[in-house]
């Protein structure tokens, strides 16, 4: 599962990097994925929307067994 999640993050990473941000996979436990938003994404007021609408949707589409994504 971890490899599939990393592959999904690779798909969204260029979009985040274009705005000066990035995402890092921290942990996967029981279908809950923990990520760290970095760069411009860290502390950005819209980071929660980026997390749910961008990162979480991308991961869930690639790995349906993921329950949720947390920062």
Backbone as CSV, one residue per row, in Angstrom:
resi,resn,N_x,N_y,N_z,CA_x,CA_y,CA_z,C_x,C_y,C_z
1,UNK,0.827,-1.192,0.000,0.000,0.000,0.000,0.870,1.254,0.000
2,UNK,1.937,1.229,0.764,2.821,2.391,0.864,3.374,2.809,-0.508
3,UNK,3.745,1.814,-1.323,4.279,2.121,-2.660,3.226,2.790,-3.533
4,UNK,1.983,2.326,-3.454,0.896,2.928,-4.233,0.665,4.377,-3.797
5,UNK,0.743,4.607,-2.496,0.545,5.965,-1.976,1.670,6.876,-2.444
6,UNK,2.906,6.392,-2.385,4.050,7.179,-2.865,3.879,7.527,-4.344
7,UNK,3.395,6.573,-5.123,3.171,6.812,-6.556,2.099,7.885,-6.765
8,UNK,1.044,7.837,-5.956,-0.018,8.851,-6.044,0.531,10.230,-5.674
9,UNK,1.384,10.282,-4.655,1.987,11.559,-4.263,2.875,12.113,-5.370
10,UNK,3.543,11.229,-6.095,4.377,11.678,-7.213,3.535,12.376,-8.281
11,UNK,2.278,11.957,-8.412,1.391,12.566,-9.403,0.993,13.987,-9.018
12,UNK,0.826,14.243,-7.731,0.386,15.576,-7.292,1.561,16.480,-6.924
13,UNK,2.689,15.903,-6.650,3.865,16.671,-6.207,4.237,17.820,-7.157
14,UNK,4.263,17.632,-8.479,4.625,18.754,-9.367,3.698,19.968,-9.228
15,UNK,2.431,19.713,-8.953,1.470,20.814,-8.783,1.817,21.606,-7.522
16,UNK,2.107,20.893,-6.439,2.477,21.563,-5.191,3.807,22.288,-5.334
17,UNK,4.756,21.659,-5.994,6.080,22.258,-6.160,6.034,23.506,-7.035
18,UNK,5.099,23.556,-7.970,4.962,24.737,-8.827,4.592,25.972,-8.010
19,UNK,3.946,25.750,-6.854,3.572,26.855,-5.965,4.521,26.983,-4.777
20,UNK,5.654,26.292,-4.836,6.653,26.407,-3.775,6.433,25.478,-2.593
21,UNK,5.564,24.486,-2.751,5.288,23.549,-1.665,5.718,22.145,-2.001
22,UNK,5.381,21.223,-1.135,5.683,19.809,-1.345,4.916,19.004,-0.302
23,UNK,4.917,17.693,-0.459,4.256,16.795,0.476,5.162,15.591,0.707
24,UNK,5.169,15.117,1.939,6.008,13.987,2.318,5.135,12.964,3.050
25,UNK,5.273,11.699,2.687,4.560,10.636,3.370,5.252,10.354,4.695
26,UNK,4.494,10.410,5.784,5.048,10.193,7.116,4.764,8.771,7.593
27,UNK,3.489,8.328,7.482,3.120,7.028,8.025,1.821,6.544,7.395
28,UNK,1.625,5.234,7.417,0.379,4.621,6.983,0.018,3.579,8.038
29,UNK,-1.150,3.749,8.677,-1.595,2.826,9.705,-3.095,2.607,9.574
30,UNK,-3.495,1.368,9.384,-4.920,1.003,9.326,-5.717,1.870,8.359
31,UNK,-5.180,2.140,7.195,-5.886,2.927,6.192,-5.851,4.420,6.399
32,UNK,-5.141,4.868,7.426,-4.998,6.302,7.680,-3.595,6.718,7.258
33,UNK,-3.543,7.666,6.354,-2.273,8.146,5.806,-1.916,9.468,6.469
34,UNK,-0.702,9.556,6.955,-0.225,10.804,7.548,0.844,11.382,6.627
35,UNK,0.649,12.663,6.295,1.585,13.365,5.419,2.054,14.645,6.093
36,UNK,3.128,15.177,5.584,3.644,16.468,6.060,3.678,17.407,4.860
37,UNK,2.958,18.507,4.989,3.016,19.540,3.955,4.249,20.382,4.220
38,UNK,4.987,20.692,3.161,6.253,21.397,3.315,6.300,22.643,2.437
39,UNK,7.282,23.467,2.690,7.483,24.671,1.896,6.322,25.641,2.039
40,UNK,5.870,26.166,0.921,4.790,27.151,0.934,3.476,26.570,1.440
41,UNK,3.318,25.250,1.384,2.081,24.616,1.861,1.996,24.616,3.382
42,UNK,3.128,24.605,4.050,3.150,24.563,5.507,2.737,25.923,6.065
43,UNK,1.642,25.945,6.806,1.181,27.189,7.404,0.336,28.056,6.488
44,UNK,0.172,27.651,5.247,-0.650,28.404,4.303,-2.102,28.260,4.706
45,UNK,-2.877,29.354,4.750,-4.267,29.291,5.203,-5.131,28.293,4.420
46,UNK,-4.823,28.061,3.179,-5.623,27.153,2.359,-5.066,25.731,2.352
47,UNK,-4.115,25.436,3.217,-3.475,24.123,3.207,-4.456,22.991,3.504
48,UNK,-5.474,23.234,4.316,-6.458,22.182,4.596,-7.230,21.820,3.335
49,UNK,-7.555,22.812,2.515,-8.233,22.534,1.263,-7.299,21.797,0.307
50,UNK,-6.033,22.190,0.272,-5.053,21.497,-0.555,-4.963,20.041,-0.119
51,UNK,-4.953,19.822,1.188,-4.858,18.473,1.717,-6.063,17.634,1.319
52,UNK,-7.264,18.146,1.524,-8.457,17.335,1.263,-8.815,17.254,-0.220
53,UNK,-8.790,18.354,-0.905,-9.217,18.350,-2.314,-8.127,17.904,-3.271
54,UNK,-6.887,18.059,-2.883,-5.802,17.656,-3.774,-5.166,16.352,-3.358
55,UNK,-4.512,16.367,-2.234,-3.734,15.216,-1.791,-4.639,14.024,-1.459
56,UNK,-5.641,14.228,-0.623,-6.497,13.112,-0.215,-7.241,12.500,-1.395
57,UNK,-7.818,13.314,-2.246,-8.551,12.782,-3.393,-7.640,11.998,-4.325
58,UNK,-6.435,12.497,-4.540,-5.482,11.809,-5.414,-5.098,10.455,-4.835
59,UNK,-4.824,10.421,-3.537,-4.435,9.165,-2.895,-5.601,8.176,-2.897
60,UNK,-6.795,8.628,-2.527,-7.949,7.734,-2.470,-8.314,7.174,-3.845
61,UNK,-8.115,7.954,-4.870,-8.398,7.480,-6.223,-7.433,6.351,-6.598
62,UNK,-6.178,6.493,-6.212,-5.171,5.487,-6.536,-5.207,4.290,-5.588
63,UNK,-5.599,4.550,-4.331,-5.594,3.503,-3.302,-6.933,3.574,-2.547
64,UNK,-7.966,2.920,-3.072,-9.307,3.020,-2.490,-9.418,2.559,-1.032
65,UNK,-8.512,1.719,-0.573,-8.584,1.236,0.807,-8.160,2.281,1.839
66,UNK,-7.661,3.426,1.372,-7.300,4.512,2.292,-8.588,5.135,2.825
67,UNK,-8.663,5.282,4.153,-9.838,5.836,4.811,-9.788,7.367,4.840
68,UNK,-8.622,7.893,5.221,-8.473,9.348,5.260,-6.992,9.713,5.247
69,UNK,-6.755,10.996,5.005,-5.392,11.546,4.978,-5.330,12.676,5.981
70,UNK,-4.307,12.665,6.822,-4.128,13.682,7.851,-2.780,14.347,7.681
71,UNK,-2.742,15.625,8.047,-1.467,16.347,8.030,-0.809,16.221,9.382
